Amino acid sequence: MNRGILFCTAMVFAAFEALADGNSHFDVFANLDTGPGNVTATANGRIIMSQHQFYQPQYTVVEYKDQALLPFPNKEMSAADSTAPIKLDSVLGIRSDSNGIVWMLDNGMRSGVTPKLVGWNTKTNKLQRLIYLPAPIAPKDAFVNDFALDIKHNHAFISDPAGGANAGLIVVNLSTGAARRVLEGHKSVVPENVDLVIDNVPIQVKTPSGELVKPHIGVNPITEDLANEWVYFGPMHGLSLYRIKATDLINEALTPQELAQHVERYSDKPISDGISIDENNNIYLGDLANNAIGVIAPNRQYRQLAQCPRLSWVDSFSFGANGQLYAVVNRLHRSATLNGGDNQSKPPYFLLKVKALAAGLPGR
């Protein structure tokens, strides 16, 4: 057998192995030593990631550049031990917009400080906006986690699972900084009575008294279509995805009861963390219980796009330049926080490139 035939045969076997492995729809773009939180990619190709607070990172937000992680926007703001006037304490949610602003949602939980939304202008390399989210907008047990960015209406829609029963969305006017808490306790945001089990091990949290409990987490995944019409969201521990029009969320004339009537159940979904959406309204999400990436098609039917042991807690998605879809893997279920106090989470963690079904909007 000549060298050319051997090469072709090897390529065929590799392709079959990839399909059998369930990894034909993603590639590992980078191995990471520290567990990432969420990811965003700017229109000019910069990749920015939050570092998950469960792993007590040295820097809260980093940029992946030249195969290295650099503090973003600078050491003074991002370092865990920083004494800067404006410090990024515990950022998870992160998005970028078409104006070059990277928006970072700081839940403040590492130091017990007031949550805030921080906008950094990557074109001027200066602070663009700082919006605090004090109580009762973000209650004492708030865990502001992720958000959808709507530049058309100049609003951000934040998911807050809080304590479960008091989960809600926070609507922020990016022009004025005014914020409102909406849909608190609505069925679309509170967790369902479903446990998360990964690799036959249930997610468990150890209480201060030493008791192990299985947490049920409220609204977390949230995104908005590229037409800025529909906001899609749902509880992390829930098997339903919901949606509501952005114009309804920002309509302050609607009473809580009237707003609730505008929420509609959109589709089935698995237990999931971050989500994103493409120009054809395919919704991408991590299928946590199955080590998989899934997609909800425009016909509202869910299917797995890829399944592989390496897809252990796919947390966040973001489209970048040229329609590229990025995602992160951080194995949160093996962290001490979600593994009953026993840290079994080890690097490498991953920054992925996912083969999307259609192009998307950079930063979303």
N, C-alpha and C positions, 0 to 999 in steps of 0.2 A: 504494500500500500504506500503511495507516494506521500510526500509531506503535505501537499495541498489537500488531499483526501483526509489525512489525519487531522488537519486543522479544522476542516469543515465538520468532521465527525465530532470533534471536541466541542465545537460551537453548538451543534445540535443538542448534545448531551447537556451542556451548560444551560441551554434554553429550557430543556425539559426539567432539569433540576430546579431552575428558578420558578417554573410554573408549579411544580410539586411543592416547593417551599412556600408558595404563596407570596413571593416577593417580586413578581413581574411588574407590579405597579408602583414600586418605590426603589430608591437607591439610598444608601447611606452616604450623605454628602460630607459629614464630618463626625469624628469621634470626639466626645467631650468628657473632660475629667470631672466636671461639676454638673449636677442635675439642673437642666434648664427649666424655666417656668413657662413663659409664652414667647412667641417669636413674631416679629414683624419684618417686612422687607420694604424698603423705599423704592420709589420709581426709578431712582438712579443706581439701584443695585446694592445699597448698603443693607446688611443683615444685623438686626438688633434683637437681643434676647434678654428677658428678665432671667434672673437666677433664682431658683425656687427656695423660698425661705425655710422650708423643711430641712434643707441641708446646710443652713447657717453659712451662706457663701461670703467670701471676702468682699465681693462687689455685688451690688444689687442688680445692676443692669450692665450688660456688656455688648460690645460689637464684635462680631466674628469677621476678622480681617486677616488675610495672609496666614491662614491656619492658626491664628492666635485669638484669644479673647482679651479685648481691651476695655477698660472701664468706660462706660458711657453715661452721660455726655463727657464726664471728666472724673478724675479720682476724688476730687473734693465732694462732689455730690453723691457718688456711687459707693464709696468705701463704707463698710459696715461700722468702722470706728470713727467716721467723720464727725467733725464738730462744726461743719459749715452751716450757715444760717438756713439754707434750704438743702436738706438731706433727703435722699431717697432711702426710705427705711425698709420697706417690704413690698416691692413692686411685683405683681404677677401680670395683670392685664397690660398689654402694650399694643398700640396700633400707630400707623403713620398715615398721613393724608397727602393729597396731591400738591399741597403747598410746601411740602418738605418738613412738616412738623411731626415729630415723634411724640405721641401722647402716652404717658405712663401713669397707670393707676396704682397708687401706693396705699395699701390697706393699713399700714402703720402698726401691724400687730407685733412686730419684734420688740419695739420699744414702747408700745402702748400710746402712740401719738395719734393725733387726729388724721383720719384718712384724707387723701388729696388726689387731685388729678393734675398732672404736670405736663405742660406742652413745651417741648424744646425745639427751637427752629434750627434745623441742620444747615440751612443756607447762611444764616447770620451767626450760627454757633452761640446763640443767646437764648435765655429763658423767654418764651413767648407768652405763657399763661400759667397761672397758679390758682387753682380753685379748691378750697377746703370743703370738706363734707362733714360738718359737725353733726352731733345729735340734735334733733331726732331724725335728720335725713339719713345718717348712718348711725343706727342705735348702738348701744354698748356692746352687743354681741355681733356687730356687723363683720362681714368678711368680704368686702367689695373685691370682686374676683376678676371679672372680665367685662368687656363692654363693646358695643358697636358704635362706630363713628360715622356720623351723618353730616357731611360738609354742606350738602344741599340745603338742609334746614338748620345747619350750624348747631347741632345738638349731639350729645353723647348719651347712650342708653346703657346703664350699668346694671349688671346682675349682682344681687346680694343675697346669698343663701342664708345669711344670719343664723338664727337658732333653729331654723326649719319652719316652725309654724308662723314665724314673722318674716319669712323670706319676702323679697319684693324687688322691684326695679327702681332705679334712681334715674330721673330725667334731668339732664344738666344742659342749660343754655350756655353755650361756649362764648357767646358775646357778652352776656351780663354776669355770668357765674352763678346765676340763680339755679337752685336745684329743688326738685320735689321727689318725694317717695310715693310710688304708685303701685297698685295691684298687690299690696301687702296682704299675705295670707290667702291669695287667690289660688285656686286649684292648679293653675298653670305654672306657679312658682314654688309651691311647697312640695317636699319630697313625697314619693309614694312609698308604700311599705314593701320595698324590695331590697334585698341584701346584695352587695357586690362581692362575688367570689371569683378570684383569679388563680388559675393553676391549682384549684381545689383548696385554696386557703382564703378564708373570709377576711375582708377588711375589718380591722378592729382597732379601737382607740382605748388606751388605758387612762382611766379617770384618776384624779388625785388620790382617791381612796384605794387604788389598785384594781378596781373592777374593770373587766374588759367588756366593751360595748361595741355593737356594730352600728356605725353612724349612717344616718340617712340625710343626704345633703340636698338642699333645695336648689333654686335656679342658679345655673352656672353657664352652660353654653348659650351664646347669644351672637347673632350676626344680622346683617341687613342686606337685602338684594341690591344689585348695582343700580337699579332705578331709584333707590332710596324711597321705596314704597312700603315694603313689608319688613318688619323686624321679627326674626325667628328666635325662639328661646324655649327653654324648658328646664325642669329640675335635673340635676346630675343623676340623682337616684330617682329615675322616672322613665317610663316606657312610652312617653308621648312628647311630641314636639308641637309647640303652639306658635301662632303668629298674630300680629296686630299691626295695623297701619301706623307708620311713623307720624302721620298727621294727627292721628287720634292720641298718641302718646304725648304730643306737644300741645294738645288742645287743653288749655287750663280751664275752659268753660265746662268741660265734662265733669260730672260728679263721679266719685269712685264707682258707684253702681252703674252709671252709664258707660264708663270706660271699660268695666269688666264685661259688659255685653258685647263689646267690640272684639274681644279675644276669641279666636277660633282654634280648635284643635286641627293641626295640619296633617300629622302622620304619626306612624309608629317610629320609635327610635330605641336603640339599646342604651344602657347606662353609659354616659359619655361625659367628657370634659369639654374642651374647646371645639368650635366648629367654624367653618368658612363656607363660602358660596361662590360659584362661578357665573359667567355671563349668561349661561343657559339655565340658571337656577338649580343646578346640582348642588346639594348640600353635603359637605364632607365632614366626617366626625370620627373620633376614636371609639372603637367598640371595645371598651375596657375589659369586659369579662372574657373576651375571646381573643385577646392579643391581635387585634385586627383594625383595619381602616375600613370604614363603611361609607356609603353614599345614599342619600335620599334623592331619587330622581324627580323630575318635574311631575311625573304621574303619581307622586307621593308614596312610591314603593321603595322600601329599604332593601339594600343588598350589600354584602361584603365585597370590597374592592381588592383587599389584600389581607392575608392572614399569615403570621410568622411569629415564632418565639421572640424575635428581636423587637416586635411591636408591643413591648410591654409597657403599657400606659402611654399611649399617644395623647399628648396633652393639648396641643395647640396647632393651628394651621394659619398660614398667611400666604397670599399670593404676592409675587414679586414682579420684577421686570420681565418682559417677554412672556407673560402668562405662567411663569414657573410657580408651582405650589410647594411651599416648605412646610415641614411639621417637625415637632420635637418629641423625643421619647425620654421620659425621666424616671420610670419605675417607682412611682410614688407609693405603690402598694407594698413595697419592700422597705420603705423608710420607717424609722422608729415611730413617727407620728401615726402612721396608718397600719403598723404591724405590731400593735400591742406593746410598744416601747422597745422592740428588738430591731435594730438597724441591720437589715440584710441587703440593702441596696448598694450595689457596687458599680463603678464605671467599667467600661465606657457607656456613657449616655450618647444619644444620637441627635444630630440634625439631619433630617431626611429631605430628599426631593421626591415628591409624589407625582406620578403621572396622572395629571388631571384630565378630565373628560372634555373640558373646554377652558378657554382662557379666563382669567379673573382680573380684578382690580388690584394694583399694587397696594399693599398695606391692609387689605381685607382678607 
